[in-house]
């Protein structure tokens, strides 16, 4: 994934706990260059795995500008329809988005990644 460090996160009860992991630059996102791949093959499955198989809430917050990612263990993810990561436009570096622009197609509604 890349260089990581442990940090504090604020839990739903308001307490702060050193249960976060900050990935400085996610190699997976950087190499895939695709928001949809990040969301569908990393973020959502990882959050589900930790909840369903480990019994731990996890909210992952990818930063699509600098390719970092904040893992917030002990924090439940927001509902899918309010998760800000799922409302991001395609990344400028995405080869599929670049191709759609060349063909004059914007992709999904409001320029959102059609892969999400």
Order of alpha helices (4+ residues) and beta strands (2+ residues): beta-beta-alpha-alpha-alpha-beta-beta-alpha
